Amino acid sequence: MFLISTNVLNKCKHLTLKRFINNSFHVDIRNAVINIKPIYHRFHGRSEYSQTHKFKKGNSLWWFPWGVSAACLGALCAGVLYAKSGNSLVAHCASLIEPPDLSAGNPVTGTSSAAVDELPSYVPYLLIGGGTASFSASHSIKKFDPSAKILILTDEAFDPYERPPLSKQLWYKSDVNPSLLLWKDRNSSGRSRPGSAFHFPDVPYVPPSRLSDSYFGISVVPNARVVRLDASAQTVWLSDGRSLRYGKCLVATGARPRAVPSTAGRLMMTYRDGSDFARLYRDARTASSVVVIGGSFLATELSCCLSHVGAERGLAVTTVTRGSGLLSSVLPRFLSDALTHRLRRSGVTVVTDCEVTAVTPGTGGAVHVALSNGATLRTDLAVSCVGVSPCVRLSGIRTDPESGAIATDATLRADRNVWAAGDVIAPTPAHRHFPFALQTGRVAGENMSRTDAPPRRIDWIPEFFGDIRPGSDWIGYEGFGNCSSHLETFSLFLSPDKERNISAATVPVEPQTDGLPQSHLDREGVIFYLESQRIVGVMLWNFGFDKVAQTRALLASPAVYPDIKSLAKLFFYEPEGLEGGDISDDDMDISSSS
């Protein structure tokens, strides 16, 4: 019974109930559940052993789950009575009937009281930043030091969350709560289930005052900005004057968005974090027009998102890019032109080969966007998506003079007992993506906490992924290595009338938009980026993630491939088809550019 109720709790959408569990039991009971579940699953149809030892009446182990459940239920009741002794337990439980007040639109986090809680004077592990790198580091630290006490300081109002959903799921799901980064989805049986952008959506963090007593041992302090770090004294100072000593520290403050020149105030916004999403999600439902500035991945995805949510009431979406097309800095010309044409066909106005020179306030609450071609766009809202730069807002740490990123060695150490990870150390824009933050956070956390092995060195091939949804279409991509359209490219695409075979059409070396087969956008394809006949980058188009291993191995190899067509079998042929016929020039849909 206890395990069943725990599963219900894990799916519970009532955030007040989660905070009640957190405040009452210091999350220890939740950790106990995590420890119990593998044992339960081992004997309950989740392993080979369980196939002959299921819990049925007459089996010698039929009592096991019920015995464990009864013991945990007893511990639960005892914990409630002990933790609430001297208080009115009935009154406390009655307060759970009222849902949290969301009228103000403020985010509700597991540590909403942490902002006014007294910070500990010392923490063994301090993580500055609340993004993916910090989450990944905390996971690694707990792996190698299970009893570790970790304090995360973030200048945002949210617990650690993922950024990709801000330009993907949150715009396409039903019943979205923009202030909480939550949505509702439906499974295959049609039942509603909650979704969230948070890394730990089901486990509430503990307040800092209870950090030393909690086995879970992770606390998040929102709206806390660190302004100074002294590595020799192992101390940080916050913007409100408070200070904190640490044993080991990770700086993962991410990146901040760049903006175009503007005097429009609030009518001109950048798009980077959860608060930006909450604002744009609400404003897009009242605005009649919006201008997205940039031709990057974020700008392209966001244009599709805005077009989707505003399709019913006619929201006019315009995208301005200085390139010849969308993603022109990454995609070959023919594919960039096809993607630009597809967005135009879905209702997005795309202005190419043009830069924004100024954004000024207009009359009637509008904003004027001046372009380099002399035209001026009048719109209700302008959104800048022109790239990011490392966010180093604290003094006392060394940065690279060229990139502005925090300087680290190969083990991600930045100073004595100080490490750094994520976008704040990314040397180039190609590194400033979700996988890089995840991997560097993992390595930094391991090096901070592991003492039985030499430090791990980071040797990272840039990776990125995403999906673009113009209209009712869905286009997915994954990039690896140096994917620059300035390099020589060689493209192979799947035939539309065959499965796992190369198509027989030939695309000109210098393709034009007119007459270009739009079906390329919907096919599976591979784009190779070459430098001195060596493959330095690969873009997978509509493949999903089932060819990632082959791609990484291909880029790690120093081999030179004078005949790129010979690599087609790695991506388009099923394993049982590897013995098939030879590949000839007429069997491929090929596009190359120099």
C-alpha positions as CSV (number, residue, x, y, z in Angstrom):
1,M,0.0,0.0,0.0
2,F,2.8,2.4,0.8
3,L,4.6,1.8,-2.5
4,I,1.3,2.4,-4.4
5,S,0.7,5.6,-2.5
6,T,4.3,6.6,-3.3
7,N,3.8,6.1,-7.0
8,V,0.7,8.4,-6.7
9,L,2.8,10.9,-4.9
10,N,5.5,10.9,-7.5
11,K,2.8,11.9,-10.1
12,C,1.1,14.3,-7.8
13,K,0.5,17.8,-9.2
14,H,-0.3,19.3,-5.8
15,L,2.9,21.3,-5.0
16,T,1.7,22.1,-1.6
17,L,1.6,18.4,-0.7
18,K,5.1,18.0,-2.0
19,R,6.2,20.8,0.3
20,F,4.4,19.2,3.2
21,I,6.4,16.0,2.6
22,N,9.6,18.0,2.4
23,N,8.9,20.0,5.5
24,S,7.8,17.1,7.6
25,F,10.3,14.4,6.7
26,H,13.4,16.2,5.4
27,V,13.0,14.0,2.3
28,D,14.5,11.1,4.2
29,I,11.4,9.0,3.6
30,R,11.5,9.8,-0.1
31,N,15.1,8.6,-0.2
32,A,14.1,5.4,1.6
33,V,11.5,4.9,-1.1
34,I,14.2,5.2,-3.8
35,N,16.2,2.6,-2.0
36,I,13.2,0.3,-1.7
37,K,12.0,0.4,-5.2
38,P,15.0,-1.4,-6.8
39,I,14.4,-4.3,-4.4
40,Y,10.7,-4.3,-5.1
41,H,11.3,-4.2,-8.9
42,R,13.9,-6.9,-8.7
43,F,11.3,-9.4,-7.5
44,H,8.4,-7.9,-9.4
45,G,8.8,-8.6,-13.1
46,R,11.8,-6.3,-13.7
47,S,14.6,-8.9,-13.9
48,E,15.2,-12.4,-15.1
49,Y,15.0,-13.6,-11.5
50,S,11.5,-12.3,-11.1
51,Q,10.1,-14.3,-14.0
52,T,10.1,-17.4,-11.7
53,H,9.8,-15.7,-8.3
54,K,6.8,-13.4,-8.6
55,F,4.8,-12.4,-5.5
56,K,1.9,-14.7,-5.7
57,K,0.1,-16.5,-2.9
58,G,1.9,-19.7,-2.2
59,N,5.2,-18.3,-3.2
60,S,7.7,-18.1,-0.3
61,L,8.3,-14.4,-1.0
62,W,4.7,-13.3,-1.4
63,W,4.8,-11.5,1.9
64,F,7.9,-9.4,1.0
65,P,6.3,-6.3,-0.6
66,W,3.5,-6.2,2.0
67,G,6.0,-6.5,4.9
68,V,8.1,-3.7,3.5
69,S,5.1,-1.5,2.9
70,A,3.8,-2.1,6.4
71,A,7.1,-1.2,7.9
72,C,7.4,2.0,5.9
73,L,3.8,2.9,6.6
74,G,4.5,2.6,10.3
75,A,7.7,4.7,10.0
76,L,5.6,7.3,8.1
77,C,3.0,7.6,10.8
78,A,5.7,7.8,13.5
79,G,7.5,10.5,11.6
80,V,4.3,12.5,11.2
81,L,3.5,12.3,14.9
82,Y,7.0,13.1,16.0
83,A,7.6,16.0,13.5
84,K,4.2,17.6,14.3
85,S,4.2,17.0,18.0
86,G,3.1,20.2,19.8
87,N,1.3,21.4,16.7
88,S,-2.2,20.7,15.3
89,L,-1.7,18.0,12.7
90,V,-5.3,18.1,11.7
91,A,-5.0,21.9,11.0
92,H,-1.8,21.3,9.0
93,C,-3.4,18.6,6.9
94,A,-6.5,20.7,6.4
95,S,-4.3,23.4,4.9
96,L,-3.4,21.1,2.1
97,I,-7.0,21.3,0.8
98,E,-6.3,24.8,-0.4
99,P,-4.2,24.9,-3.6
100,P,-1.2,27.2,-3.8
101,D,-1.9,30.8,-4.7
102,L,-0.8,31.4,-8.3
103,S,-2.7,34.6,-8.8
104,A,0.5,36.7,-8.6
105,G,2.1,34.6,-11.3
106,N,5.2,33.9,-9.2
107,P,7.0,30.6,-9.5
108,V,6.5,28.1,-6.8
109,T,9.6,26.1,-6.0
110,G,10.5,23.5,-3.4
111,T,12.5,26.0,-1.6
112,S,10.3,29.0,-1.7
113,S,11.2,29.8,1.9
114,A,14.9,29.5,1.2
115,A,15.1,33.2,0.2
116,V,14.4,34.3,3.7
117,D,16.1,31.3,5.4
118,E,19.3,31.8,7.2
119,L,22.1,30.5,5.1
120,P,24.6,28.1,6.7
121,S,28.0,29.6,7.5
122,Y,29.7,26.7,5.7
123,V,28.7,24.1,3.0
124,P,30.9,21.3,1.8
125,Y,29.8,21.7,-1.8
126,L,28.6,25.1,-3.3
127,L,27.2,25.3,-6.8
128,I,26.7,28.8,-8.2
129,G,24.1,28.7,-10.9
130,G,20.8,26.8,-11.3
131,G,21.0,25.4,-14.8
132,T,21.7,22.0,-16.3
133,A,25.5,22.1,-15.4
134,S,24.7,22.5,-11.7
135,F,22.1,19.7,-11.8
136,S,24.5,17.4,-13.6
137,A,27.3,18.2,-11.1
138,S,25.0,17.5,-8.2
139,H,24.1,14.2,-9.6
140,S,27.8,13.2,-10.0
141,I,28.7,14.5,-6.5
142,K,25.9,12.3,-5.0
143,K,27.1,9.4,-7.0
144,F,30.6,9.5,-5.5
145,D,29.7,11.1,-2.2
146,P,26.2,9.9,-1.2
147,S,26.1,11.8,2.0
148,A,27.3,15.1,0.5
149,K,25.6,18.3,1.4
150,I,25.1,20.6,-1.6
151,L,23.9,24.2,-1.7
152,I,22.8,25.6,-5.1
153,L,22.7,29.4,-5.4
154,T,20.7,30.7,-8.4
155,D,19.8,34.2,-9.4
156,E,16.6,32.9,-11.0
157,A,13.2,32.2,-9.2
158,F,13.1,28.6,-10.4
159,D,14.6,25.3,-9.2
160,P,17.2,23.8,-11.7
161,Y,15.4,23.2,-15.0
162,E,16.2,22.4,-18.6
163,R,16.2,25.2,-21.2
164,P,15.3,23.2,-24.4
165,P,11.6,22.9,-23.4
166,L,11.4,26.8,-23.4
167,S,11.4,26.7,-27.2
168,K,9.8,23.2,-27.7
169,Q,7.4,21.3,-25.4
170,L,6.1,24.2,-23.4
171,W,4.6,25.8,-26.5
172,Y,3.0,22.7,-28.0
173,K,1.5,21.0,-24.9
174,S,-2.0,21.6,-23.5
175,D,-2.9,23.2,-20.2
176,V,0.5,25.0,-19.8
177,N,1.2,26.9,-16.6
178,P,3.9,29.4,-17.8
179,S,4.7,30.6,-14.3
180,L,5.6,27.1,-13.1
181,L,7.0,25.7,-16.3
182,L,4.5,22.9,-16.1
183,W,2.2,21.3,-18.7
184,K,-0.3,18.4,-19.1
185,D,0.2,15.7,-21.6
186,R,-1.7,12.6,-22.5
187,N,-0.3,9.1,-22.7
188,S,-1.1,6.4,-25.1
189,S,-4.3,5.4,-23.2
190,G,-5.6,9.0,-23.3
191,R,-5.0,9.7,-19.6
192,S,-3.7,13.1,-18.6
193,R,-0.2,13.2,-17.0
194,P,1.8,16.2,-15.8
195,G,5.1,17.3,-17.4
196,S,7.7,19.8,-16.4
197,A,10.9,21.4,-17.4
198,F,12.5,20.8,-14.0
199,H,15.3,18.3,-13.5
200,F,13.9,17.0,-10.1
201,P,10.2,17.6,-10.6
202,D,9.1,15.0,-8.0
203,V,11.7,15.5,-5.2
204,P,11.5,18.8,-3.3
205,Y,14.7,20.4,-2.2
206,V,15.3,21.0,1.5
207,P,15.6,24.5,3.0
208,P,19.2,25.6,3.8
209,S,18.5,25.4,7.5
210,R,17.8,21.7,7.2
211,L,20.6,20.9,4.9
212,S,22.9,19.3,7.5
213,D,20.0,17.0,8.7
214,S,18.7,15.9,5.4
215,Y,19.9,12.7,3.7
216,F,18.8,14.0,0.4
217,G,21.2,16.8,1.1
218,I,20.5,19.3,-1.8
219,S,19.2,22.8,-1.1
220,V,18.4,25.5,-3.7
221,V,18.4,29.2,-2.8
222,P,16.5,31.2,-5.5
223,N,17.0,34.9,-6.3
224,A,20.5,34.7,-4.9
225,R,23.2,36.4,-7.0
226,V,26.9,35.8,-6.1
227,V,29.0,38.9,-6.9
228,R,32.5,38.0,-5.5
229,L,34.5,34.8,-5.0
230,D,37.7,34.6,-3.0
231,A,39.4,31.2,-3.8
232,S,42.1,31.7,-1.1
233,A,39.6,32.3,1.7
234,Q,37.1,29.8,0.1
235,T,34.3,32.4,0.6
236,V,31.7,33.9,-1.7
237,W,29.6,37.1,-1.2
238,L,26.1,37.7,-2.3
239,S,24.6,40.9,-3.7
240,D,22.7,41.4,-0.5
241,G,25.9,41.4,1.6
242,R,25.7,37.9,3.0
243,S,28.8,35.7,2.8
244,L,29.3,31.9,2.8
245,R,32.3,29.6,3.2
246,Y,32.6,26.5,1.1
247,G,34.7,23.4,0.9
248,K,34.5,23.0,-2.9
249,C,32.8,25.3,-5.4
250,L,31.4,25.0,-8.9
251,V,30.8,28.1,-11.0
252,A,28.1,27.4,-13.6
253,T,26.4,30.7,-14.2
254,G,25.7,29.9,-17.9
255,A,25.4,32.6,-20.5
256,R,23.5,35.9,-20.9
257,P,21.7,36.9,-24.1
258,R,23.0,39.6,-26.4
259,A,20.6,42.3,-27.4
260,V,20.3,44.7,-30.4
261,P,20.4,48.4,-29.8
262,S,17.0,49.4,-28.3
263,T,15.3,52.3,-26.6
264,A,11.9,50.5,-26.5
265,G,12.2,49.4,-22.9
266,R,9.9,46.5,-22.0
267,L,8.6,46.2,-25.5
268,M,12.0,44.8,-26.6
269,M,13.0,41.6,-24.8
270,T,15.7,38.9,-25.0
271,Y,14.8,35.3,-24.7
272,R,16.8,33.0,-22.4
273,D,15.3,31.9,-19.1
274,G,12.1,30.7,-17.5
275,S,10.9,34.2,-16.7
276,D,11.3,35.2,-20.4
277,F,9.2,32.3,-21.4
278,A,6.5,33.1,-18.9
279,R,6.3,36.7,-20.1
280,L,6.4,35.9,-23.9
281,Y,3.9,33.1,-23.5
282,R,1.4,35.5,-21.9
283,D,2.1,38.4,-24.2
284,A,1.8,36.3,-27.4
285,R,-1.8,35.7,-26.5
286,T,-2.7,39.4,-26.5
287,A,-0.3,40.8,-29.1
288,S,-1.3,41.1,-32.8
289,S,2.2,40.9,-34.1
290,V,5.7,40.0,-33.0
291,V,9.2,40.3,-34.6
292,V,11.9,37.7,-33.9
293,I,15.4,39.0,-34.5
294,G,17.9,36.4,-35.6
295,G,18.4,33.4,-37.8
296,S,19.7,31.0,-35.2
297,F,18.3,27.7,-33.9
298,L,16.5,29.5,-31.1
299,A,15.1,32.2,-33.4
300,T,13.9,29.6,-35.9
301,E,12.3,27.3,-33.2
302,L,10.7,30.3,-31.4
303,S,9.2,31.6,-34.7
304,C,7.5,28.3,-35.2
305,C,6.3,28.3,-31.6
306,L,4.8,31.8,-31.8
307,S,3.2,30.9,-35.2
308,H,1.7,27.8,-33.6
309,V,0.1,29.5,-30.5
310,G,-1.1,32.4,-32.6
311,A,-2.5,30.5,-35.6
312,E,-6.1,30.6,-34.5
313,R,-6.3,34.3,-33.9
314,G,-3.9,35.5,-36.7
315,L,-0.8,36.5,-34.8
316,A,1.6,37.9,-37.4
317,V,5.1,36.5,-36.9
318,T,8.1,38.1,-38.7
319,T,11.7,36.8,-38.5
320,V,14.6,39.0,-39.5
321,T,18.0,37.4,-40.2
322,R,21.2,38.9,-41.7
323,G,21.9,35.6,-43.4
324,S,20.7,34.4,-46.8
325,G,18.2,32.1,-45.0
326,L,17.4,30.5,-41.6
327,L,20.3,28.6,-40.1
328,S,22.4,29.7,-43.0
329,S,25.5,29.6,-40.8
330,V,25.0,25.9,-40.2
331,L,23.0,24.3,-43.1
332,P,24.1,24.0,-46.7
333,R,22.5,26.6,-48.9
334,F,19.9,24.3,-50.5
335,L,18.7,23.1,-47.1
336,S,18.6,26.6,-45.6
337,D,16.6,27.9,-48.5
338,A,14.2,25.0,-48.3
339,L,13.7,25.6,-44.6
340,T,13.1,29.3,-45.1
341,H,10.6,28.5,-47.8
342,R,8.8,26.0,-45.5
343,L,8.4,28.6,-42.7
344,R,7.1,31.2,-45.1
345,R,4.6,28.6,-46.3
346,S,3.5,28.0,-42.7
347,G,2.7,31.7,-42.2
348,V,6.0,33.2,-40.9
349,T,7.3,36.2,-42.7
350,V,11.1,35.8,-43.1
351,V,13.2,38.8,-44.0
352,T,16.7,37.7,-45.2
353,D,20.0,39.5,-45.8
354,C,19.0,42.3,-43.4
355,E,20.1,43.5,-40.0
356,V,18.2,45.4,-37.3
357,T,19.8,48.8,-36.8
358,A,17.5,50.1,-34.0
359,V,14.4,49.4,-32.0
360,T,12.5,52.4,-30.8
361,P,9.1,53.0,-29.2
362,G,6.2,53.9,-31.4
363,T,2.8,55.3,-30.9
364,G,-0.1,53.4,-29.3
365,G,2.2,51.1,-27.4
366,A,3.8,49.7,-30.5
367,V,7.5,49.3,-31.3
368,H,9.4,50.3,-34.4
369,V,12.1,47.9,-35.8
370,A,14.5,49.7,-38.2
371,L,16.2,47.5,-40.8
372,S,19.4,48.0,-42.7
373,N,17.5,48.0,-46.0
374,G,15.7,51.2,-45.0
375,A,12.4,49.6,-44.0
376,T,10.7,49.9,-40.6
377,L,8.5,47.2,-39.1
378,R,5.8,48.2,-36.7
379,T,5.0,45.5,-34.2
380,D,3.6,45.0,-30.7
381,L,6.6,43.1,-29.4
382,A,10.2,42.4,-30.5
383,V,12.3,39.5,-29.3
384,S,16.1,39.3,-29.7
385,C,17.7,35.9,-30.4
386,V,21.1,37.0,-31.7
387,G,23.3,34.8,-29.6
388,V,24.7,34.6,-26.1
389,S,28.0,35.3,-24.3
390,P,29.4,33.8,-21.1
391,C,27.8,35.2,-18.0
392,V,30.7,36.0,-15.6
393,R,29.2,38.5,-13.2
394,L,31.4,37.7,-10.1
395,S,34.8,39.1,-9.5
396,G,37.8,37.0,-8.3
397,I,37.9,34.5,-11.1
398,R,40.1,34.4,-14.2
399,T,38.6,34.6,-17.6
400,D,39.9,34.1,-21.2
401,P,40.5,37.5,-22.8
402,E,39.3,36.4,-26.2
403,S,36.1,34.4,-25.5
404,G,35.2,36.0,-22.1
405,A,34.7,32.5,-20.7
406,I,36.1,31.3,-17.4
407,A,39.5,29.8,-18.0
408,T,39.9,26.2,-16.8
409,D,42.3,23.4,-17.3
410,A,41.4,20.0,-18.9
411,T,39.9,18.8,-15.6
412,L,37.6,21.9,-15.4
413,R,39.5,23.3,-12.5
414,A,39.5,27.1,-12.5
415,D,41.3,27.8,-9.2
416,R,42.1,26.2,-5.8
417,N,39.0,24.1,-4.9
418,V,37.1,25.9,-7.7
419,W,35.7,24.3,-10.8
420,A,33.6,25.7,-13.7
421,A,31.2,24.0,-16.1
422,G,28.5,24.8,-18.7
423,D,28.1,27.8,-21.0
424,V,30.3,30.0,-18.8
425,I,33.4,28.1,-19.9
426,A,32.2,27.5,-23.5
427,P,35.0,28.7,-25.9
428,T,32.8,29.0,-29.0
429,P,29.1,29.3,-29.8
430,A,29.2,25.7,-31.0
431,H,29.8,24.6,-27.4
432,R,26.9,26.6,-25.9
433,H,24.3,23.9,-26.0
434,F,22.5,21.5,-23.6
435,P,24.8,18.5,-24.1
436,F,27.9,20.5,-23.3
437,A,26.4,21.7,-20.0
438,L,25.3,18.2,-19.1
439,Q,28.7,16.6,-19.8
440,T,30.9,19.3,-18.3
441,G,28.7,19.4,-15.2
442,R,29.0,15.6,-14.9
443,V,32.8,15.7,-15.2
444,A,33.2,18.7,-12.8
445,G,31.0,17.0,-10.2
446,E,33.0,13.8,-10.4
447,N,36.4,15.6,-10.1
448,M,35.0,17.6,-7.1
449,S,33.9,14.5,-5.2
450,R,35.9,11.5,-6.3
451,T,39.1,10.8,-4.4
452,D,39.9,7.2,-5.5
453,A,40.8,8.0,-9.1
454,P,42.8,10.6,-11.0
455,P,40.7,13.6,-12.3
456,R,38.8,13.1,-15.5
457,R,39.8,15.2,-18.4
458,I,37.2,16.7,-20.8
459,D,37.6,16.0,-24.4
460,W,34.4,17.2,-25.9
461,I,33.1,17.1,-29.5
462,P,30.4,19.9,-29.7
463,E,26.9,18.5,-30.0
464,F,23.5,20.0,-30.3
465,F,20.0,18.9,-31.1
466,G,16.5,20.3,-31.6
467,D,13.3,20.2,-33.6
468,I,11.6,22.7,-35.8
469,R,7.8,22.6,-36.3
470,P,6.6,24.8,-39.2
471,G,2.9,24.4,-39.3
472,S,2.0,20.7,-38.9
473,D,5.4,19.5,-39.9
474,W,8.1,18.2,-37.6
475,I,11.8,18.4,-38.5
476,G,14.5,17.0,-36.1
477,Y,18.2,17.5,-36.3
478,E,21.3,16.6,-34.3
479,G,24.7,18.2,-35.0
480,F,28.2,16.9,-34.0
481,G,31.5,18.6,-34.4
482,N,32.2,21.7,-36.5
483,C,29.0,22.2,-38.5
484,S,29.7,25.4,-40.4
485,S,28.3,26.2,-43.7
486,H,31.5,27.9,-44.7
487,L,33.1,24.4,-44.9
488,E,32.8,22.0,-47.8
489,T,29.6,19.9,-47.4
490,F,28.4,16.6,-48.8
491,S,24.8,15.6,-48.3
492,L,23.0,12.3,-48.6
493,F,19.2,12.0,-48.3
494,L,16.9,9.0,-48.1
495,S,14.6,8.3,-51.1
496,P,11.0,9.0,-50.4
497,D,9.8,5.8,-52.0
498,K,12.3,3.4,-50.4
499,E,13.2,2.3,-46.9
500,R,16.8,2.5,-45.9
501,N,18.0,3.1,-49.5
502,I,19.5,6.1,-51.1
503,S,17.3,8.0,-53.5
504,A,18.2,8.4,-57.2
505,A,17.6,12.1,-57.6
506,T,20.5,14.5,-58.1
507,V,20.5,18.0,-56.6
508,P,22.7,20.6,-58.4
509,V,25.9,21.6,-56.7
510,E,24.6,25.2,-56.6
511,P,20.9,24.6,-56.1
512,Q,18.3,27.4,-56.4
513,T,15.1,27.9,-54.3
514,D,12.9,27.6,-57.4
515,G,12.2,24.0,-58.2
516,L,14.0,22.8,-55.1
517,P,12.4,19.5,-53.8
518,Q,10.9,20.5,-50.5
519,S,10.6,16.8,-49.6
520,H,14.3,17.0,-48.5
521,L,13.1,18.6,-45.3
522,D,11.0,15.6,-44.5
523,R,13.5,12.9,-45.4
524,E,16.2,11.3,-43.3
525,G,19.5,12.7,-44.3
526,V,23.2,13.1,-43.4
527,I,25.3,16.2,-44.0
528,F,29.1,15.8,-43.8
529,Y,31.3,18.8,-43.2
530,L,34.8,18.4,-44.6
531,E,38.1,20.1,-44.1
532,S,41.1,18.8,-46.2
533,Q,39.0,15.7,-47.0
534,R,38.6,14.9,-43.3
535,I,35.2,14.8,-41.7
536,V,35.0,17.5,-39.0
537,G,31.3,17.7,-38.6
538,V,28.1,15.7,-39.1
539,M,24.5,16.8,-39.2
540,L,21.8,14.1,-38.8
541,W,18.5,15.2,-40.3
542,N,15.3,13.5,-39.1
543,F,17.2,10.5,-37.7
544,G,16.3,10.7,-34.1
545,F,19.0,9.5,-31.8
546,D,19.7,6.0,-33.2
547,K,22.8,7.0,-35.1
548,V,24.6,8.9,-32.4
549,A,27.2,6.2,-31.6
550,Q,28.2,5.8,-35.3
551,T,28.5,9.6,-35.7
552,R,30.7,10.0,-32.6
553,A,33.0,7.2,-33.7
554,L,33.3,8.6,-37.2
555,L,34.4,12.1,-35.8
556,A,36.8,10.5,-33.4
557,S,38.6,8.7,-36.1
558,P,41.6,10.5,-37.8
559,A,40.9,8.7,-41.0
560,V,40.5,10.5,-44.3
561,Y,37.6,9.5,-46.5
562,P,38.2,10.5,-50.1
563,D,34.9,8.7,-51.1
564,I,32.2,10.0,-48.7
565,K,29.6,7.9,-50.5
566,S,31.1,4.8,-49.0
567,L,29.8,5.9,-45.6
568,A,26.2,5.7,-46.6
569,K,25.9,2.2,-45.2
570,L,26.6,3.5,-41.7
571,F,23.4,5.5,-41.8
572,F,20.9,4.3,-44.3
573,Y,21.3,0.5,-44.5
574,E,19.8,-1.7,-41.9
575,P,22.3,-4.2,-40.3
576,E,20.9,-7.1,-42.2
577,G,21.3,-5.2,-45.4
578,L,25.0,-4.6,-45.1
579,E,25.6,-7.6,-47.4
580,G,23.5,-6.0,-50.1
581,G,24.5,-4.8,-53.5
582,D,27.2,-2.2,-54.2
583,I,26.4,1.5,-54.0
584,S,26.9,3.4,-57.2
585,D,26.7,7.1,-58.0
586,D,23.2,6.7,-59.4
587,D,21.9,5.3,-56.1
588,M,22.2,8.6,-54.1
589,D,20.6,11.9,-53.7
590,I,23.7,14.0,-53.5
591,S,24.4,17.6,-52.9
592,S,27.9,19.0,-52.5
593,S,29.2,22.5,-52.0
594,S,32.6,24.2,-51.6
